[in-house]
Amino acid sequence: MTVTPCRILPEMLSEFMRDALVRSGADAKEAGCVAENLIWNDLVDRRNHGCERLSILCTKVRSGAIRSPSRIRFTKLGSGAGSLDADDGFGQIAGQRAMAHAIDLAGTAGMGGVSVSGSNFFGTGAAFLVEATKADMIALIMSNSFAKVAAHGGVAPVLGTNPIAFGAPRRDGRALLVDMSTAGLAGSTLRAHRRQGLDLPTGLVIDKAGNQLTDPELALNGTLLPAAGAKGFGLSLCVEILAGVLSGSAMSKQIGSLYANSSQPGNNGHFVLAFDIKHWMPLEAYYDRFDAMASMIASSSPDGSVRLPGEARWDALDRNSREGIEIEPETARHLEELAANLGMQTPW
């Protein structure tokens, strides 16, 4: 009987994931980049985008749905604009490369926008924002995804959860990080409710007739609703137009599912914007103004306990870097099965 430890050292888990991807057919350098992305998500407690995704990524590589090495091609379209063809490669790498190009463009033009086509599921947008904030830039990144969300007033799925993420640097290096689905419920959260046997709140998932679903087992085959009704629908359209229509990638029902068809590339689209703060004001002036805003927000509660988005993520990163990454039993079981199939040993 396998005994799963509570926590695993990040270095050991990262090496295991890189080796699993390589044994599945991924290029070694790309496998290392993807493992770093997954580890970052585990470290900041976004476990549904960390090692939990390793098995499906290995499956996609083995089937050829994710090409590795990919022949990513960047085209500069103007002083502050560019496009990137991800060549059906890892979305995690496409997001990283797109952000790097956006940062370069912004350094010259003040702002840089990069569209991405021919990509796959890319995980969390926040993972890519960190590099921009380290470069003293404000950034925005979004991605369209497999259609499982209804339009406001509709019942059939026509849009993805279409995440949007925003980041801004702070003086202490713990950047503001906003990362959210434009649906009322992320697909990964739905799967977590199912694993834990928890009912869903009403107003998040409907069946084909438009009836509310709260049983997570039934909700797996239901349609998600946009966040905050028409507001979430509007944000999702913003993502779909920039990441889908403008990029030239697949749109709406054209996008392949990460899980449903293991041999089909997603052809997801992404869109990245980076803003070089120094083109607007001196960095010290920006940080002074940010700190003043943060103080006003913190003081809006009697005990000053209001926190900005991202603070809990940085706390988790510090804690998990010291104590190791916690792995849930079901995730551990899937990783053990993957290791057995690849002739590997798990790091526990």
LUMDREN-65121 format. One record per residue (C-alpha): x, y, z; residue number from 0. Coordinates in Angstrom, 2 decimals, always signed. Example, Ala and Ser with C-alpha at 12.3 -4.5 7.8 and 13.67 -1.06 7.14 Angstrom:
# LUMDREN-65121
+12.30	-4.50	+7.80	0
+13.67	-1.06	+7.14	1
***
This chain:
# LUMDREN-65121
+0.00	+0.00	+0.00	0
+1.40	+3.37	-1.01	1
+1.65	+5.91	+1.78	2
+1.46	+9.44	+0.45	3
+3.32	+12.09	+2.46	4
+1.63	+15.37	+3.26	5
+4.24	+17.51	+1.54	6
+6.91	+17.16	-1.15	7
+9.97	+19.34	-1.68	8
+9.40	+21.59	-4.73	9
+12.73	+20.61	-6.29	10
+11.90	+16.91	-6.13	11
+8.42	+17.38	-7.56	12
+9.71	+19.61	-10.34	13
+12.33	+17.04	-11.36	14
+9.71	+14.30	-11.36	15
+7.38	+16.31	-13.60	16
+10.16	+17.26	-16.02	17
+11.27	+13.63	-16.33	18
+7.67	+12.43	-16.83	19
+7.16	+14.91	-19.65	20
+10.46	+13.91	-21.29	21
+9.59	+10.21	-21.07	22
+6.25	+11.07	-22.68	23
+8.11	+12.58	-25.65	24
+8.53	+16.24	-24.72	25
+11.65	+18.21	-25.52	26
+13.83	+18.41	-22.39	27
+14.10	+22.20	-22.34	28
+10.38	+22.67	-22.89	29
+9.61	+20.05	-20.26	30
+11.68	+22.01	-17.76	31
+9.78	+25.23	-18.54	32
+6.40	+23.51	-18.16	33
+7.48	+21.89	-14.88	34
+8.50	+25.32	-13.55	35
+5.08	+26.68	-14.48	36
+3.25	+23.83	-12.76	37
+5.44	+24.13	-9.65	38
+4.75	+27.86	-9.37	39
+1.03	+27.16	-9.36	40
+1.46	+24.48	-6.70	41
+3.59	+26.83	-4.60	42
+0.95	+29.58	-4.63	43
-1.81	+27.06	-3.81	44
-3.33	+27.00	-7.29	45
-3.07	+23.22	-7.13	46
-5.72	+22.68	-9.79	47
-3.21	+24.15	-12.25	48
-0.12	+22.47	-10.85	49
+0.98	+18.83	-10.76	50
-2.68	+17.81	-11.01	51
-2.41	+18.62	-14.74	52
+0.71	+16.54	-15.38	53
-1.05	+13.35	-16.46	54
-3.21	+14.99	-19.13	55
-0.26	+17.00	-20.45	56
+1.78	+13.79	-20.79	57
-1.16	+12.16	-22.58	58
-1.44	+15.09	-24.97	59
+2.28	+14.96	-25.75	60
+2.19	+11.20	-26.39	61
-0.76	+11.59	-28.78	62
+0.87	+14.48	-30.65	63
-1.90	+16.91	-29.69	64
+0.82	+18.97	-28.00	65
+3.87	+19.29	-30.24	66
+7.24	+19.34	-28.52	67
+9.59	+20.76	-29.48	68
+7.35	+23.36	-31.02	69
+8.41	+25.76	-33.74	70
+7.07	+28.96	-32.21	71
+7.18	+31.88	-34.63	72
+6.93	+35.54	-33.61	73
+6.08	+38.29	-36.07	74
+6.53	+41.95	-35.20	75
+3.57	+43.89	-36.54	76
+4.52	+47.38	-35.38	77
+6.52	+49.24	-32.74	78
+4.24	+47.96	-30.01	79
+2.44	+45.01	-31.61	80
+3.22	+41.44	-32.51	81
+1.71	+38.02	-33.12	82
+2.91	+34.58	-32.11	83
+2.12	+31.23	-33.74	84
+2.50	+28.60	-31.01	85
+2.63	+25.65	-33.46	86
+0.30	+23.51	-31.31	87
+2.87	+23.55	-28.52	88
+2.47	+23.81	-24.78	89
+0.24	+26.71	-23.78	90
+2.51	+27.30	-20.79	91
+5.41	+27.99	-23.13	92
+3.34	+30.09	-25.53	93
+2.18	+32.27	-22.65	94
+5.72	+32.69	-21.40	95
+7.10	+33.61	-24.84	96
+4.23	+36.00	-25.58	97
+4.78	+37.82	-22.30	98
+8.52	+38.09	-22.99	99
+7.85	+39.65	-26.40	100
+5.23	+42.01	-24.93	101
+7.77	+43.16	-22.33	102
+10.37	+43.81	-25.06	103
+7.90	+45.80	-27.15	104
+6.75	+47.83	-24.16	105
+10.32	+48.70	-23.24	106
+10.61	+50.57	-26.53	107
+7.08	+51.73	-27.31	108
+5.70	+52.13	-23.79	109
+3.18	+49.36	-24.31	110
+3.28	+46.05	-26.12	111
+0.46	+43.83	-27.30	112
+0.98	+40.25	-28.50	113
-1.68	+37.91	-29.84	114
-1.18	+34.12	-29.80	115
-2.73	+31.50	-32.06	116
-2.27	+27.73	-32.35	117
-1.77	+27.25	-28.63	118
-3.19	+24.95	-25.96	119
-4.48	+25.30	-22.41	120
-2.00	+27.58	-20.59	121
-2.86	+27.19	-16.90	122
-3.07	+30.41	-14.89	123
-2.46	+33.85	-16.35	124
-0.89	+34.98	-13.07	125
+2.13	+32.74	-13.67	126
+3.10	+34.88	-16.65	127
+2.33	+38.24	-15.04	128
+5.14	+37.84	-12.52	129
+7.83	+38.33	-15.17	130
+6.24	+41.60	-16.27	131
+5.98	+42.91	-12.73	132
+9.65	+42.01	-12.13	133
+10.43	+44.21	-15.13	134
+8.51	+47.12	-13.51	135
+5.58	+46.71	-15.86	136
+1.83	+46.42	-15.50	137
+0.39	+43.56	-17.55	138
-2.80	+41.90	-18.68	139
-3.16	+38.40	-20.13	140
-6.19	+36.44	-21.25	141
-7.06	+33.19	-23.01	142
-10.10	+31.73	-24.67	143
-10.99	+28.11	-23.94	144
-13.23	+25.14	-24.71	145
-16.90	+26.16	-24.86	146
-18.76	+25.20	-21.69	147
-20.28	+28.55	-20.64	148
-23.62	+29.93	-21.78	149
-24.17	+33.45	-23.06	150
-26.23	+35.67	-20.76	151
-29.81	+34.57	-21.41	152
-28.78	+31.40	-23.27	153
-28.63	+27.76	-22.23	154
-26.19	+26.13	-24.69	155
-22.41	+26.44	-24.14	156
-20.84	+28.93	-26.57	157
-17.92	+30.45	-24.65	158
-15.11	+29.12	-22.51	159
-14.35	+30.05	-18.94	160
-12.11	+32.60	-20.70	161
-9.81	+33.66	-17.86	162
-8.41	+37.16	-17.56	163
-5.48	+38.14	-15.34	164
-4.02	+41.50	-14.34	165
-0.79	+42.27	-12.51	166
+0.90	+45.39	-11.16	167
+4.28	+45.64	-9.41	168
+4.64	+46.67	-5.78	169
+7.66	+48.14	-4.04	170
+8.22	+45.02	-1.93	171
+8.14	+42.70	-4.96	172
+4.85	+41.06	-3.92	173
+2.92	+42.14	-7.00	174
-0.81	+42.64	-7.14	175
-2.21	+39.61	-8.99	176
-5.82	+39.38	-10.16	177
-6.61	+36.10	-11.93	178
-10.17	+35.04	-12.55	179
-12.50	+33.09	-14.76	180
-15.18	+35.11	-16.53	181
-17.57	+32.25	-15.73	182
-19.26	+32.05	-12.34	183
-17.37	+28.81	-11.72	184
-14.09	+27.50	-13.09	185
-14.09	+23.95	-14.45	186
-11.28	+23.00	-12.06	187
-13.37	+24.23	-9.11	188
-16.26	+22.08	-10.27	189
-13.99	+19.01	-10.35	190
-12.74	+19.88	-6.84	191
-16.33	+19.99	-5.54	192
-16.94	+16.59	-7.10	193
-13.85	+15.09	-5.47	194
-14.84	+16.48	-2.09	195
-18.52	+15.53	-2.43	196
-19.68	+19.13	-1.95	197
-22.81	+20.60	-3.49	198
-22.50	+23.71	-5.63	199
-24.27	+26.98	-4.85	200
-27.21	+27.79	-7.11	201
-26.76	+30.17	-10.02	202
-23.59	+28.61	-11.40	203
-24.56	+25.62	-13.58	204
-27.67	+24.72	-15.61	205
-28.87	+21.72	-17.60	206
-30.03	+21.70	-21.24	207
-33.45	+23.03	-20.24	208
-31.99	+25.85	-18.16	209
-32.68	+24.22	-14.77	210
-30.24	+24.93	-11.94	211
-27.80	+22.14	-11.02	212
-26.10	+21.88	-7.62	213
-25.02	+18.20	-7.70	214
-21.40	+18.34	-8.96	215
-21.76	+14.93	-10.62	216
-24.68	+16.18	-12.74	217
-23.01	+19.56	-13.20	218
-20.08	+17.93	-15.01	219
-22.40	+17.52	-18.00	220
-24.11	+20.86	-17.47	221
-23.42	+24.35	-18.80	222
-21.67	+26.96	-16.70	223
-23.14	+30.44	-16.36	224
-21.17	+33.67	-16.80	225
-20.04	+35.48	-13.65	226
-22.45	+38.19	-12.51	227
-24.74	+37.62	-15.46	228
-24.36	+40.18	-18.22	229
-21.16	+41.58	-16.69	230
-19.30	+38.27	-16.90	231
-20.70	+37.70	-20.37	232
-19.31	+41.06	-21.46	233
-15.87	+40.29	-20.01	234
-15.88	+36.88	-21.67	235
-16.63	+38.52	-25.02	236
-13.70	+40.88	-24.47	237
-11.45	+37.85	-24.01	238
-12.95	+36.00	-26.99	239
-12.53	+38.96	-29.33	240
-8.93	+39.75	-28.35	241
-7.66	+36.20	-27.76	242
-9.83	+34.50	-30.39	243
-11.11	+36.75	-33.15	244
-8.10	+39.09	-33.34	245
-5.46	+36.38	-32.90	246
-6.74	+34.18	-35.71	247
-7.04	+31.17	-33.39	248
-10.06	+28.93	-32.92	249
-13.15	+30.52	-31.36	250
-16.07	+29.37	-29.25	251
-17.09	+25.79	-30.21	252
-14.05	+25.43	-32.51	253
-11.67	+25.10	-29.55	254
-10.57	+21.60	-28.57	255
-11.09	+20.30	-25.04	256
-8.07	+19.58	-22.87	257
-9.67	+16.35	-21.61	258
-12.42	+15.21	-24.00	259
-10.21	+14.43	-27.00	260
-6.64	+13.56	-26.09	261
-5.46	+13.57	-29.72	262
-6.87	+16.98	-30.70	263
-4.88	+20.23	-30.27	264
-6.82	+23.00	-28.56	265
-5.91	+25.82	-30.97	266
-6.51	+28.20	-28.08	267
-5.77	+31.89	-28.47	268
-4.17	+34.21	-25.93	269
-3.65	+37.96	-25.77	270
-1.02	+39.82	-23.74	271
-0.62	+43.52	-22.97	272
+2.34	+45.01	-21.10	273
+2.76	+48.63	-20.01	274
+6.16	+50.08	-19.11	275
+5.46	+52.35	-16.13	276
+8.54	+54.49	-16.78	277
+6.91	+55.84	-19.94	278
+4.18	+57.38	-17.76	279
+5.99	+58.43	-14.57	280
+9.14	+57.76	-12.52	281
+8.98	+54.39	-10.76	282
+9.27	+55.94	-7.29	283
+6.28	+58.17	-8.02	284
+4.31	+55.13	-9.15	285
+5.19	+53.16	-6.00	286
+4.31	+56.13	-3.79	287
+0.93	+56.41	-5.47	288
+0.34	+52.65	-5.29	289
+1.19	+52.61	-1.57	290
-1.18	+55.52	-0.94	291
-3.98	+53.68	-2.75	292
-3.26	+50.45	-0.85	293
-3.37	+52.30	+2.47	294
-6.74	+53.81	+1.65	295
-8.09	+50.37	+0.73	296
-6.66	+48.70	+3.85	297
-8.17	+51.37	+6.10	298
-11.64	+50.78	+4.66	299
-12.24	+48.13	+7.34	300
-12.17	+48.89	+11.08	301
-9.14	+46.65	+11.70	302
-7.33	+47.40	+8.42	303
-7.65	+43.77	+7.37	304
-8.59	+44.31	+3.72	305
-5.96	+42.71	+1.52	306
-5.17	+43.22	-2.13	307
-5.38	+40.34	-4.63	308
-2.20	+38.31	-4.71	309
-1.17	+38.72	-1.08	310
-2.46	+35.27	-0.12	311
-0.58	+33.78	-3.11	312
+2.73	+35.28	-1.98	313
+2.14	+34.06	+1.59	314
+1.48	+30.56	+0.22	315
+4.62	+30.68	-1.91	316
+6.75	+31.57	+1.12	317
+5.16	+28.83	+3.24	318
+5.24	+26.08	+0.62	319
+8.81	+26.91	-0.40	320
+9.83	+26.24	+3.21	321
+7.52	+23.35	+4.08	322
+7.02	+21.62	+0.75	323
+4.04	+21.25	-1.58	324
+0.98	+19.47	-0.30	325
-0.42	+16.83	-2.64	326
-4.00	+15.65	-2.33	327
-4.54	+11.86	-2.19	328
-6.36	+11.63	-5.54	329
-3.66	+13.67	-7.27	330
-1.01	+11.45	-5.70	331
-2.83	+8.36	-6.96	332
-2.90	+9.71	-10.54	333
+0.80	+10.59	-10.35	334
+1.60	+7.12	-9.05	335
-0.29	+5.57	-11.97	336
+1.54	+7.84	-14.39	337
+4.91	+6.94	-12.86	338
+4.13	+3.21	-13.12	339
+3.18	+3.56	-16.79	340
+6.39	+5.46	-17.52	341
+8.65	+3.16	-15.49	342
+9.44	+5.88	-12.95	343
+9.47	+6.26	-9.19	344
+7.46	+9.00	-7.49	345
+9.38	+11.31	-5.12	346
+7.58	+9.81	-2.11	347
***
